[in-house]
Amino acid sequence: MYKLLFFILFSFHTAYCLDPVFLQKGDLIIDDNFDAVKIDISTWPSAKNPLGQKVSDGFYHFDCSQSKDKMKRITLSHNFAEAMGDFILELKIKSLHKIKAFNLGLNDDNGHCLVTRFDRKKIYTYKYKEKDKYSLHEYLDVIQSNLKDGQPYTITMEVCADKVFVHIDNEHFLMSQNPRFKNLKSKIFLTLEQGSGQIDSIKIWKGLTIAEAQVQNWLDKKTQRPEVNLDHDRRYKQNKALSDTRMNLANDPQYKKITDSLQNKWQAIRAQYPYFQNYAKRKKEMEAKKSKPSFQAALKEYKKLQDAELAYLSQVQERLSRQQ
């Protein structure tokens, strides 16, 4: 049975009071308690066609089984009127049932700049790949989840310059850092995959810096968090190992040559075939994979470069393993 564990990553129990870590609350940008008779489309334009979504009894209700998306996902997104710098988010959730996964993400001009992923046994943050060029994920922090299904939680998130703090309680919290987080954010989104649930409220404030960030206490707690058991999650382990190796090879000349070739090929294919790895045009891409020989040939060339990159990463990992 799927648990709510993951959804709570950003959250702490409603009875728990969290002092600010990096920021204090400034102007209130979003204040939606879902008390209206229908979803506010001016705030949540993603719900313009609200299949599987409704507002009643002071809650936003979602049922992903009604989604027409192949992966049974529902997204609630907001486009900021003015690009957002530092901010604090608070999300109150009543309950979730049989959710496979949940993402909370931010967009900048290059696409998704930050994603927090909740699945059944772990919660983690990562910097997502940029659009319009070849890029890669960076996995930044991960925790195991021991949260309870059906219990109300308040989710808080602070984004301050290049840092992000996501909090549930003294055991369930994430601290991440990446230069891209400094970019002005144009959009925030919640994506739920499968299952159903209710959201009580969503609020976002502009963030104001405090005199002294309360960081050390949380850094100490971070060293005391239970280790995440990834023995049965080979995909995550492999992806993280590849990500770590890529980061360590950032200044390696041979690796840069490989990634430059990948990036150039990616952009050349996208210029000729605008639907290539374009989520909004994924249906057209799938059709072209079946019917366009020239597109099929370009994909084979791109796949060869990807295989060469993975082969080089594998060689580096093996060499490092022997040295240890």
Contacts in CASP RR format, 6 or more apart in sequence:
PFRMAT RR
TARGET T0000
AUTHOR 0000-0000-0000
METHOD contacts of the structure
MODEL  1
MYKLLFFILFSFHTAYCLDPVFLQKGDLIIDDNFDAVKIDISTWPSAKNP
LGQKVSDGFYHFDCSQSKDKMKRITLSHNFAEAMGDFILELKIKSLHKIK
AFNLGLNDDNGHCLVTRFDRKKIYTYKYKEKDKYSLHEYLDVIQSNLKDG
QPYTITMEVCADKVFVHIDNEHFLMSQNPRFKNLKSKIFLTLEQGSGQID
SIKIWKGLTIAEAQVQNWLDKKTQRPEVNLDHDRRYKQNKALSDTRMNLA
NDPQYKKITDSLQNKWQAIRAQYPYFQNYAKRKKEMEAKKSKPSFQAALK
EYKKLQDAELAYLSQVQERLSRQQ
1 98 0 8 1.000
2 97 0 8 1.000
2 98 0 8 1.000
2 99 0 8 1.000
2 100 0 8 1.000
2 120 0 8 1.000
2 194 0 8 1.000
2 195 0 8 1.000
3 120 0 8 1.000
3 145 0 8 1.000
3 147 0 8 1.000
3 148 0 8 1.000
3 149 0 8 1.000
4 95 0 8 1.000
4 96 0 8 1.000
4 97 0 8 1.000
4 99 0 8 1.000
4 147 0 8 1.000
4 148 0 8 1.000
4 149 0 8 1.000
4 150 0 8 1.000
4 151 0 8 1.000
5 118 0 8 1.000
5 120 0 8 1.000
5 121 0 8 1.000
5 123 0 8 1.000
5 145 0 8 1.000
5 146 0 8 1.000
5 147 0 8 1.000
5 148 0 8 1.000
5 149 0 8 1.000
6 99 0 8 1.000
6 101 0 8 1.000
6 102 0 8 1.000
6 117 0 8 1.000
6 118 0 8 1.000
6 119 0 8 1.000
6 120 0 8 1.000
6 121 0 8 1.000
6 122 0 8 1.000
6 123 0 8 1.000
6 145 0 8 1.000
7 93 0 8 1.000
7 96 0 8 1.000
7 99 0 8 1.000
7 102 0 8 1.000
7 118 0 8 1.000
7 153 0 8 1.000
8 93 0 8 1.000
8 118 0 8 1.000
8 123 0 8 1.000
8 145 0 8 1.000
8 147 0 8 1.000
8 153 0 8 1.000
8 155 0 8 1.000
8 168 0 8 1.000
8 172 0 8 1.000
9 116 0 8 1.000
9 118 0 8 1.000
9 123 0 8 1.000
9 143 0 8 1.000
9 145 0 8 1.000
9 155 0 8 1.000
9 166 0 8 1.000
9 168 0 8 1.000
9 172 0 8 1.000
9 174 0 8 1.000
10 89 0 8 1.000
10 91 0 8 1.000
10 104 0 8 1.000
10 116 0 8 1.000
10 155 0 8 1.000
10 156 0 8 1.000
10 157 0 8 1.000
10 166 0 8 1.000
10 167 0 8 1.000
10 168 0 8 1.000
11 91 0 8 1.000
11 93 0 8 1.000
11 147 0 8 1.000
11 153 0 8 1.000
11 154 0 8 1.000
11 155 0 8 1.000
11 156 0 8 1.000
11 167 0 8 1.000
11 168 0 8 1.000
11 172 0 8 1.000
12 18 0 8 1.000
12 153 0 8 1.000
12 154 0 8 1.000
12 155 0 8 1.000
12 156 0 8 1.000
12 167 0 8 1.000
12 168 0 8 1.000
12 169 0 8 1.000
12 172 0 8 1.000
13 151 0 8 1.000
13 152 0 8 1.000
13 153 0 8 1.000
13 154 0 8 1.000
13 168 0 8 1.000
13 169 0 8 1.000
14 92 0 8 1.000
14 152 0 8 1.000
14 153 0 8 1.000
14 154 0 8 1.000
16 154 0 8 1.000
16 169 0 8 1.000
18 156 0 8 1.000
18 167 0 8 1.000
19 214 0 8 1.000
20 88 0 8 1.000
20 158 0 8 1.000
20 210 0 8 1.000
20 214 0 8 1.000
21 158 0 8 1.000
21 165 0 8 1.000
21 167 0 8 1.000
21 213 0 8 1.000
21 214 0 8 1.000
21 215 0 8 1.000
21 218 0 8 1.000
22 86 0 8 1.000
22 158 0 8 1.000
22 160 0 8 1.000
22 163 0 8 1.000
22 165 0 8 1.000
22 209 0 8 1.000
22 210 0 8 1.000
22 213 0 8 1.000
22 215 0 8 1.000
23 86 0 8 1.000
23 87 0 8 1.000
23 88 0 8 1.000
23 158 0 8 1.000
23 160 0 8 1.000
23 207 0 8 1.000
23 208 0 8 1.000
23 209 0 8 1.000
23 210 0 8 1.000
24 207 0 8 1.000
24 208 0 8 1.000
24 209 0 8 1.000
24 210 0 8 1.000
25 88 0 8 1.000
25 205 0 8 1.000
25 206 0 8 1.000
25 207 0 8 1.000
25 208 0 8 1.000
26 205 0 8 1.000
26 206 0 8 1.000
26 207 0 8 1.000
26 208 0 8 1.000
27 205 0 8 1.000
27 206 0 8 1.000
28 203 0 8 1.000
28 204 0 8 1.000
28 205 0 8 1.000
29 80 0 8 1.000
29 84 0 8 1.000
29 87 0 8 1.000
29 204 0 8 1.000
29 205 0 8 1.000
29 206 0 8 1.000
30 43 0 8 1.000
30 78 0 8 1.000
30 202 0 8 1.000
30 203 0 8 1.000
30 204 0 8 1.000
31 203 0 8 1.000
32 40 0 8 1.000
32 43 0 8 1.000
32 44 0 8 1.000
32 60 0 8 1.000
32 201 0 8 1.000
32 202 0 8 1.000
32 203 0 8 1.000
33 58 0 8 1.000
33 200 0 8 1.000
33 201 0 8 1.000
34 55 0 8 1.000
34 58 0 8 1.000
34 59 0 8 1.000
34 60 0 8 1.000
34 199 0 8 1.000
34 200 0 8 1.000
34 201 0 8 1.000
35 58 0 8 1.000
36 55 0 8 1.000
37 55 0 8 1.000
37 56 0 8 1.000
38 50 0 8 1.000
38 54 0 8 1.000
38 55 0 8 1.000
39 47 0 8 1.000
39 50 0 8 1.000
39 53 0 8 1.000
39 54 0 8 1.000
39 55 0 8 1.000
39 60 0 8 1.000
41 47 0 8 1.000
41 48 0 8 1.000
43 78 0 8 1.000
44 76 0 8 1.000
44 77 0 8 1.000
44 78 0 8 1.000
45 77 0 8 1.000
45 78 0 8 1.000
45 79 0 8 1.000
46 75 0 8 1.000
46 76 0 8 1.000
46 77 0 8 1.000
46 189 0 8 1.000
47 53 0 8 1.000
47 76 0 8 1.000
51 66 0 8 1.000
51 67 0 8 1.000
51 68 0 8 1.000
52 62 0 8 1.000
52 63 0 8 1.000
52 64 0 8 1.000
52 66 0 8 1.000
52 67 0 8 1.000
52 74 0 8 1.000
53 60 0 8 1.000
53 61 0 8 1.000
53 62 0 8 1.000
53 63 0 8 1.000
53 74 0 8 1.000
53 76 0 8 1.000
54 60 0 8 1.000
54 61 0 8 1.000
55 61 0 8 1.000
58 200 0 8 1.000
59 94 0 8 1.000
59 198 0 8 1.000
59 199 0 8 1.000
59 200 0 8 1.000
60 76 0 8 1.000
60 198 0 8 1.000
60 199 0 8 1.000
61 196 0 8 1.000
61 197 0 8 1.000
61 198 0 8 1.000
62 74 0 8 1.000
62 76 0 8 1.000
62 192 0 8 1.000
62 196 0 8 1.000
62 197 0 8 1.000
62 198 0 8 1.000
62 199 0 8 1.000
63 74 0 8 1.000
63 195 0 8 1.000
63 196 0 8 1.000
63 197 0 8 1.000
64 72 0 8 1.000
64 73 0 8 1.000
64 74 0 8 1.000
64 99 0 8 1.000
64 192 0 8 1.000
64 193 0 8 1.000
64 194 0 8 1.000
64 195 0 8 1.000
64 196 0 8 1.000
65 72 0 8 1.000
65 194 0 8 1.000
65 195 0 8 1.000
65 196 0 8 1.000
67 73 0 8 1.000
67 74 0 8 1.000
71 193 0 8 1.000
71 194 0 8 1.000
72 193 0 8 1.000
72 194 0 8 1.000
72 195 0 8 1.000
73 191 0 8 1.000
73 192 0 8 1.000
73 193 0 8 1.000
73 194 0 8 1.000
74 191 0 8 1.000
74 192 0 8 1.000
75 189 0 8 1.000
75 190 0 8 1.000
75 191 0 8 1.000
75 192 0 8 1.000
76 189 0 8 1.000
76 190 0 8 1.000
76 199 0 8 1.000
77 187 0 8 1.000
77 188 0 8 1.000
77 189 0 8 1.000
77 190 0 8 1.000
78 187 0 8 1.000
78 188 0 8 1.000
78 189 0 8 1.000
78 204 0 8 1.000
79 186 0 8 1.000
79 187 0 8 1.000
80 185 0 8 1.000
80 186 0 8 1.000
80 187 0 8 1.000
80 188 0 8 1.000
83 184 0 8 1.000
83 185 0 8 1.000
83 186 0 8 1.000
84 184 0 8 1.000
84 185 0 8 1.000
84 186 0 8 1.000
84 188 0 8 1.000
84 204 0 8 1.000
84 206 0 8 1.000
85 159 0 8 1.000
85 184 0 8 1.000
85 185 0 8 1.000
85 206 0 8 1.000
85 207 0 8 1.000
86 158 0 8 1.000
86 159 0 8 1.000
86 160 0 8 1.000
86 161 0 8 1.000
86 206 0 8 1.000
86 207 0 8 1.000
86 208 0 8 1.000
86 209 0 8 1.000
87 158 0 8 1.000
87 159 0 8 1.000
87 185 0 8 1.000
87 204 0 8 1.000
87 205 0 8 1.000
87 206 0 8 1.000
87 207 0 8 1.000
88 156 0 8 1.000
88 157 0 8 1.000
88 158 0 8 1.000
88 204 0 8 1.000
88 205 0 8 1.000
88 207 0 8 1.000
89 155 0 8 1.000
89 156 0 8 1.000
89 157 0 8 1.000
89 158 0 8 1.000
89 188 0 8 1.000
89 202 0 8 1.000
89 203 0 8 1.000
89 204 0 8 1.000
90 154 0 8 1.000
90 155 0 8 1.000
90 156 0 8 1.000
90 201 0 8 1.000
90 202 0 8 1.000
90 203 0 8 1.000
90 204 0 8 1.000
91 104 0 8 1.000
91 154 0 8 1.000
91 155 0 8 1.000
91 156 0 8 1.000
91 157 0 8 1.000
91 190 0 8 1.000
91 199 0 8 1.000
91 201 0 8 1.000
91 202 0 8 1.000
91 203 0 8 1.000
92 152 0 8 1.000
92 153 0 8 1.000
92 154 0 8 1.000
92 155 0 8 1.000
92 199 0 8 1.000
92 200 0 8 1.000
92 201 0 8 1.000
92 202 0 8 1.000
93 152 0 8 1.000
93 153 0 8 1.000
93 154 0 8 1.000
93 155 0 8 1.000
93 197 0 8 1.000
93 198 0 8 1.000
93 199 0 8 1.000
93 200 0 8 1.000
94 150 0 8 1.000
94 152 0 8 1.000
94 197 0 8 1.000
94 198 0 8 1.000
94 199 0 8 1.000
94 200 0 8 1.000
95 149 0 8 1.000
95 150 0 8 1.000
95 151 0 8 1.000
95 152 0 8 1.000
95 197 0 8 1.000
95 198 0 8 1.000
96 102 0 8 1.000
96 149 0 8 1.000
96 150 0 8 1.000
96 192 0 8 1.000
96 195 0 8 1.000
96 196 0 8 1.000
96 197 0 8 1.000
97 149 0 8 1.000
97 150 0 8 1.000
97 195 0 8 1.000
97 196 0 8 1.000
97 197 0 8 1.000
98 194 0 8 1.000
98 195 0 8 1.000
98 196 0 8 1.000
99 192 0 8 1.000
99 193 0 8 1.000
99 194 0 8 1.000
99 195 0 8 1.000
99 196 0 8 1.000
99 197 0 8 1.000
100 119 0 8 1.000
100 120 0 8 1.000
100 193 0 8 1.000
100 194 0 8 1.000
100 195 0 8 1.000
101 117 0 8 1.000
101 118 0 8 1.000
101 119 0 8 1.000
101 192 0 8 1.000
101 193 0 8 1.000
101 194 0 8 1.000
102 117 0 8 1.000
102 118 0 8 1.000
102 190 0 8 1.000
102 191 0 8 1.000
102 192 0 8 1.000
102 193 0 8 1.000
103 115 0 8 1.000
103 116 0 8 1.000
103 117 0 8 1.000
103 118 0 8 1.000
103 189 0 8 1.000
103 190 0 8 1.000
103 191 0 8 1.000
103 193 0 8 1.000
104 115 0 8 1.000
104 116 0 8 1.000
104 155 0 8 1.000
104 157 0 8 1.000
104 188 0 8 1.000
104 189 0 8 1.000
104 190 0 8 1.000
104 191 0 8 1.000
105 112 0 8 1.000
105 114 0 8 1.000
105 115 0 8 1.000
105 116 0 8 1.000
105 188 0 8 1.000
105 189 0 8 1.000
105 190 0 8 1.000
105 191 0 8 1.000
106 112 0 8 1.000
106 113 0 8 1.000
106 114 0 8 1.000
106 115 0 8 1.000
106 159 0 8 1.000
106 185 0 8 1.000
106 187 0 8 1.000
106 188 0 8 1.000
106 189 0 8 1.000
107 113 0 8 1.000
107 185 0 8 1.000
107 186 0 8 1.000
107 187 0 8 1.000
107 188 0 8 1.000
107 189 0 8 1.000
108 180 0 8 1.000
108 183 0 8 1.000
108 184 0 8 1.000
108 185 0 8 1.000
108 186 0 8 1.000
109 183 0 8 1.000
109 184 0 8 1.000
109 186 0 8 1.000
110 130 0 8 1.000
110 131 0 8 1.000
110 132 0 8 1.000
110 180 0 8 1.000
110 183 0 8 1.000
111 128 0 8 1.000
111 130 0 8 1.000
111 131 0 8 1.000
112 128 0 8 1.000
112 129 0 8 1.000
113 127 0 8 1.000
113 128 0 8 1.000
113 180 0 8 1.000
113 181 0 8 1.000
113 183 0 8 1.000
113 185 0 8 1.000
114 125 0 8 1.000
114 126 0 8 1.000
114 127 0 8 1.000
114 128 0 8 1.000
114 159 0 8 1.000
114 164 0 8 1.000
114 176 0 8 1.000
114 178 0 8 1.000
114 180 0 8 1.000
114 181 0 8 1.000
115 125 0 8 1.000
115 126 0 8 1.000
115 127 0 8 1.000
115 128 0 8 1.000
116 123 0 8 1.000
116 124 0 8 1.000
116 125 0 8 1.000
116 157 0 8 1.000
116 166 0 8 1.000
116 174 0 8 1.000
117 123 0 8 1.000
117 124 0 8 1.000
117 125 0 8 1.000
117 126 0 8 1.000
118 145 0 8 1.000
120 145 0 8 1.000
121 144 0 8 1.000
121 145 0 8 1.000
121 229 0 8 1.000
121 233 0 8 1.000
122 142 0 8 1.000
122 143 0 8 1.000
122 144 0 8 1.000
122 145 0 8 1.000
122 228 0 8 1.000
122 230 0 8 1.000
122 233 0 8 1.000
122 236 0 8 1.000
123 142 0 8 1.000
123 143 0 8 1.000
123 144 0 8 1.000
123 145 0 8 1.000
123 172 0 8 1.000
123 174 0 8 1.000
124 139 0 8 1.000
124 140 0 8 1.000
124 141 0 8 1.000
124 142 0 8 1.000
124 143 0 8 1.000
124 174 0 8 1.000
124 236 0 8 1.000
125 139 0 8 1.000
125 140 0 8 1.000
125 141 0 8 1.000
125 142 0 8 1.000
125 164 0 8 1.000
125 166 0 8 1.000
125 174 0 8 1.000
125 176 0 8 1.000
126 137 0 8 1.000
126 138 0 8 1.000
126 139 0 8 1.000
126 140 0 8 1.000
126 243 0 8 1.000
127 137 0 8 1.000
127 138 0 8 1.000
127 140 0 8 1.000
127 178 0 8 1.000
127 180 0 8 1.000
127 181 0 8 1.000
128 137 0 8 1.000
129 135 0 8 1.000
129 136 0 8 1.000
129 137 0 8 1.000
132 267 0 8 1.000
132 270 0 8 1.000
133 263 0 8 1.000
133 266 0 8 1.000
133 267 0 8 1.000
134 259 0 8 1.000
134 262 0 8 1.000
134 263 0 8 1.000
134 265 0 8 1.000
134 266 0 8 1.000
134 267 0 8 1.000
136 242 0 8 1.000
136 243 0 8 1.000
136 246 0 8 1.000
137 239 0 8 1.000
137 243 0 8 1.000
138 178 0 8 1.000
138 243 0 8 1.000
138 247 0 8 1.000
139 239 0 8 1.000
139 240 0 8 1.000
139 243 0 8 1.000
139 244 0 8 1.000
140 174 0 8 1.000
140 176 0 8 1.000
140 177 0 8 1.000
140 178 0 8 1.000
141 174 0 8 1.000
141 175 0 8 1.000
141 176 0 8 1.000
142 174 0 8 1.000
142 228 0 8 1.000
142 236 0 8 1.000
142 240 0 8 1.000
143 171 0 8 1.000
143 172 0 8 1.000
143 173 0 8 1.000
143 174 0 8 1.000
143 225 0 8 1.000
143 226 0 8 1.000
143 228 0 8 1.000
144 226 0 8 1.000
144 227 0 8 1.000
144 228 0 8 1.000
144 229 0 8 1.000
145 172 0 8 1.000
146 171 0 8 1.000
146 172 0 8 1.000
147 153 0 8 1.000
147 168 0 8 1.000
147 172 0 8 1.000
152 200 0 8 1.000
153 168 0 8 1.000
155 166 0 8 1.000
155 168 0 8 1.000
156 166 0 8 1.000
156 167 0 8 1.000
157 164 0 8 1.000
157 165 0 8 1.000
157 166 0 8 1.000
157 167 0 8 1.000
158 164 0 8 1.000
158 165 0 8 1.000
158 207 0 8 1.000
159 181 0 8 1.000
159 185 0 8 1.000
160 207 0 8 1.000
160 209 0 8 1.000
160 213 0 8 1.000
161 181 0 8 1.000
161 182 0 8 1.000
162 177 0 8 1.000
162 178 0 8 1.000
162 179 0 8 1.000
162 180 0 8 1.000
162 181 0 8 1.000
162 182 0 8 1.000
163 175 0 8 1.000
163 176 0 8 1.000
163 177 0 8 1.000
163 181 0 8 1.000
164 174 0 8 1.000
164 175 0 8 1.000
164 176 0 8 1.000
164 177 0 8 1.000
164 181 0 8 1.000
165 173 0 8 1.000
165 174 0 8 1.000
165 175 0 8 1.000
165 218 0 8 1.000
166 173 0 8 1.000
166 174 0 8 1.000
166 175 0 8 1.000
166 176 0 8 1.000
167 173 0 8 1.000
167 174 0 8 1.000
170 221 0 8 1.000
171 225 0 8 1.000
171 226 0 8 1.000
173 218 0 8 1.000
173 221 0 8 1.000
173 222 0 8 1.000
175 218 0 8 1.000
175 219 0 8 1.000
175 222 0 8 1.000
188 204 0 8 1.000
230 236 0 8 1.000
230 237 0 8 1.000
241 317 0 8 1.000
242 310 0 8 1.000
242 313 0 8 1.000
245 313 0 8 1.000
245 316 0 8 1.000
245 317 0 8 1.000
246 255 0 8 1.000
246 313 0 8 1.000
248 316 0 8 1.000
249 255 0 8 1.000
249 313 0 8 1.000
249 316 0 8 1.000
254 312 0 8 1.000
255 309 0 8 1.000
255 312 0 8 1.000
258 305 0 8 1.000
258 308 0 8 1.000
258 309 0 8 1.000
258 312 0 8 1.000
259 309 0 8 1.000
261 305 0 8 1.000
262 302 0 8 1.000
262 305 0 8 1.000
262 306 0 8 1.000
262 309 0 8 1.000
265 301 0 8 1.000
265 302 0 8 1.000
265 305 0 8 1.000
266 276 0 8 1.000
266 277 0 8 1.000
266 302 0 8 1.000
269 276 0 8 1.000
269 298 0 8 1.000
269 299 0 8 1.000
269 302 0 8 1.000
270 276 0 8 1.000
270 277 0 8 1.000
270 278 0 8 1.000
272 298 0 8 1.000
273 285 0 8 1.000
273 288 0 8 1.000
273 292 0 8 1.000
273 295 0 8 1.000
273 298 0 8 1.000
274 281 0 8 1.000
275 281 0 8 1.000
275 282 0 8 1.000
275 284 0 8 1.000
275 285 0 8 1.000
275 288 0 8 1.000
276 285 0 8 1.000
276 295 0 8 1.000
276 298 0 8 1.000
277 285 0 8 1.000
278 285 0 8 1.000
288 295 0 8 1.000
289 295 0 8 1.000
289 296 0 8 1.000
289 299 0 8 1.000
END
